[in-house]
Amino acid sequence: MTLPKTVEEASVVEHVWLSNQVRKLVLYAPQIAKEAVSGQFVHLRVADQIDPLLRRPISLSSADAIDGKISLIYRVVGHGTERLSRLSFGEIVDCLGPLGQGFALDAVRPLLIGGGMGIAPLVFLAECLRPAPIEILLGGRTKEELFWTEIFKDNCEQLHITTDDGTLGTKGVTLDILPELLQHGKFDRIYVCGPRPMMEGAAKIAKEFGITCQVSLEAHMACGVGACLSCTCAGKNGKRHKICSDGPVFWAEEVF
Ligand SMILES: Cc1cc2nc3c(=O)[nH]c(=O)nc-3n(C[C@H](O)[C@H](O)[C@H](O)COP(=O)(O)OP(=O)(O)OC[C@H]3O[C@@H](n4cnc5c(N)ncnc54)[C@H](O)[C@@H]3O)c2cc1C
């Protein structure tokens, strides 16, 4: 089990909009940057006083031990992320992490599958898996949601895209084209992060093809360090897992 290493007073180095709801936040947090592995997250305190009371978990989208920076890509959805989105250059954010268990990095021919904000941790994963030849399958509702293509373009061999409305790539969802991609038989690992039905569906297809699969789960969480039990999920054989500290990354067969 990975224990929380640091509460760091991280300063804002860059804060830019990637779409009308999604921002990229770069923080100077040298201790976290040094220890982080892909798949882990930070737990941010975004309150001036006590509102909101709880920290907010955001995945690491990169961490550079040399320049001491971490980056986070987040969607503004409610009170906490709205407060986060107001931070400007030089301001300080209280950052607990790196937390949780990361991805296994032993894949030889990985396929990364992401949907929605689940794509954010895959950015760091793709960086860490290099120089392995990586293919990425991204799904979104529309072309506007897939600004990610620009972010991934230098870190993968091939990018496959689906959109619900057909404005970019294949019309449909990721699971529609996954069997066809796997038929070539070249992948030895699938990593999936996105909406739960997508992860469950991808895990099922991976199993049919005999390919190992890791998924990254999300849950509302309070402490982030395995103490409060608010984020537990059911595993196999009646076992319960704490998503914050046993995960968020799991082998698919542990949780589905
Ligand atoms: C391990 C982990 C990593 C995450 N990484 C990212 C990331 O990289 N980028 C990103 O944009 N988001 C990420 N999230 C989700 C993010 O934590 C929530 O969107 C955020 O906490 C919402 O806070 P809020 O105060 O703005 O919204 P709230 O006012 O608390 O909620 C607004 C809406 O968001 C939903 N929501 C809140 N928390 C979660 C959650 N944990 N999971 C799913 N839905 C939620 C609520 O149900 C509600 O509909 C991650 C969550 C976890 C558990």
The ligand as an SDF file (V2000), in Angstrom:
LIG
                    3D

 53 58  0  0  0  0  0  0  0  0999 V2000
   -9.0950    9.2890   -8.2830 C   0  0  0  0  0  0  0  0  0  0  0  0
   -9.8740   10.3910   -9.0060 C   0  0  0  0  0  0  0  0  0  0  0  0
   -9.2470   11.0880  -10.0290 C   0  0  0  0  0  0  0  0  0  0  0  0
   -9.9360   12.0950  -10.7020 C   0  0  0  0  0  0  0  0  0  0  0  0
   -9.2970   12.7460  -11.7060 N   0  0  0  0  0  0  0  0  0  0  0  0
   -9.9250   13.7310  -12.3570 C   0  0  0  0  0  0  0  0  0  0  0  0
   -9.2570   14.4370  -13.4000 C   0  0  0  0  0  0  0  0  0  0  0  0
   -8.0830   14.1740  -13.7320 O   0  0  0  0  0  0  0  0  0  0  0  0
   -9.9500   15.4230  -14.0150 N   0  0  0  0  0  0  0  0  0  0  0  0
  -11.2530   15.7360  -13.6810 C   0  0  0  0  0  0  0  0  0  0  0  0
  -11.8190   16.6170  -14.2950 O   0  0  0  0  0  0  0  0  0  0  0  0
  -11.8960   15.0780  -12.7050 N   0  0  0  0  0  0  0  0  0  0  0  0
  -11.2740   14.1000  -12.0240 C   0  0  0  0  0  0  0  0  0  0  0  0
  -11.9270   13.4490  -11.0130 N   0  0  0  0  0  0  0  0  0  0  0  0
  -13.2960   13.8680  -10.6540 C   0  0  0  0  0  0  0  0  0  0  0  0
  -13.1880   15.1110   -9.7580 C   0  0  0  0  0  0  0  0  0  0  0  0
  -12.6250   14.7510   -8.5220 O   0  0  0  0  0  0  0  0  0  0  0  0
  -14.5840   15.7080   -9.5160 C   0  0  0  0  0  0  0  0  0  0  0  0
  -15.0980   16.1750  -10.7360 O   0  0  0  0  0  0  0  0  0  0  0  0
  -14.5090   16.8680   -8.5350 C   0  0  0  0  0  0  0  0  0  0  0  0
  -14.1640   16.4050   -7.2570 O   0  0  0  0  0  0  0  0  0  0  0  0
  -15.8270   17.6080   -8.4870 C   0  0  0  0  0  0  0  0  0  0  0  0
  -15.7460   18.5720   -7.4630 O   0  0  0  0  0  0  0  0  0  0  0  0
  -16.6980   19.8310   -7.4920 P   0  0  0  0  0  0  0  0  0  0  0  0
  -16.7180   20.4270   -6.1110 O   0  0  0  0  0  0  0  0  0  0  0  0
  -16.3640   20.7680   -8.5920 O   0  0  0  0  0  0  0  0  0  0  0  0
  -18.0920   19.2390   -7.8570 O   0  0  0  0  0  0  0  0  0  0  0  0
  -19.2610   18.7940   -6.8820 P   0  0  0  0  0  0  0  0  0  0  0  0
  -20.1000   20.0210   -6.6040 O   0  0  0  0  0  0  0  0  0  0  0  0
  -18.7470   18.0080   -5.7320 O   0  0  0  0  0  0  0  0  0  0  0  0
  -20.0050   17.8500   -7.8790 O   0  0  0  0  0  0  0  0  0  0  0  0
  -20.4100   18.3070   -9.1790 C   0  0  0  0  0  0  0  0  0  0  0  0
  -20.7680   17.1140  -10.0340 C   0  0  0  0  0  0  0  0  0  0  0  0
  -19.6210   16.2530  -10.2160 O   0  0  0  0  0  0  0  0  0  0  0  0
  -19.9240   14.9440   -9.7230 C   0  0  0  0  0  0  0  0  0  0  0  0
  -18.7230   14.4220   -9.0270 N   0  0  0  0  0  0  0  0  0  0  0  0
  -18.1360   14.9380   -7.9370 C   0  0  0  0  0  0  0  0  0  0  0  0
  -17.1000   14.1940   -7.5440 N   0  0  0  0  0  0  0  0  0  0  0  0
  -17.0320   13.1530   -8.4000 C   0  0  0  0  0  0  0  0  0  0  0  0
  -16.1910   12.0140   -8.5250 C   0  0  0  0  0  0  0  0  0  0  0  0
  -15.1950   11.7590   -7.6620 N   0  0  0  0  0  0  0  0  0  0  0  0
  -16.4120   11.1650   -9.5200 N   0  0  0  0  0  0  0  0  0  0  0  0
  -17.4200   11.3770  -10.3810 C   0  0  0  0  0  0  0  0  0  0  0  0
  -18.2750   12.4330  -10.3370 N   0  0  0  0  0  0  0  0  0  0  0  0
  -18.0750   13.2970   -9.3680 C   0  0  0  0  0  0  0  0  0  0  0  0
  -21.0740   15.1370   -8.7530 C   0  0  0  0  0  0  0  0  0  0  0  0
  -21.8470   13.9570   -8.6430 O   0  0  0  0  0  0  0  0  0  0  0  0
  -21.8520   16.2490   -9.4090 C   0  0  0  0  0  0  0  0  0  0  0  0
  -22.6770   15.7790  -10.4330 O   0  0  0  0  0  0  0  0  0  0  0  0
  -11.2750   12.4260  -10.3370 C   0  0  0  0  0  0  0  0  0  0  0  0
  -11.9040   11.7120   -9.3060 C   0  0  0  0  0  0  0  0  0  0  0  0
  -11.2210   10.7090   -8.6530 C   0  0  0  0  0  0  0  0  0  0  0  0
  -11.8890    9.9320   -7.5740 C   0  0  0  0  0  0  0  0  0  0  0  0
  1  2  1  0
  2  3  1  0
  2 52  2  0
  3  4  2  0
  4  5  1  0
  4 50  1  0
  5  6  2  0
  6  7  1  0
  6 13  1  0
  7  8  2  0
  7  9  1  0
  9 10  1  0
 10 11  2  0
 10 12  1  0
 12 13  2  0
 13 14  1  0
 14 15  1  0
 14 50  1  0
 15 16  1  0
 16 17  1  0
 16 18  1  0
 18 19  1  0
 18 20  1  0
 20 21  1  0
 20 22  1  0
 22 23  1  0
 23 24  1  0
 24 25  2  0
 24 26  1  0
 24 27  1  0
 27 28  1  0
 28 29  2  0
 28 30  1  0
 28 31  1  0
 31 32  1  0
 32 33  1  0
 33 34  1  0
 33 48  1  0
 34 35  1  0
 35 36  1  0
 35 46  1  0
 36 37  1  0
 36 45  1  0
 37 38  2  0
 38 39  1  0
 39 40  1  0
 39 45  2  0
 40 41  1  0
 40 42  2  0
 42 43  1  0
 43 44  2  0
 44 45  1  0
 46 47  1  0
 46 48  1  0
 48 49  1  0
 50 51  2  0
 51 52  1  0
 52 53  1  0
M  END
$$$$
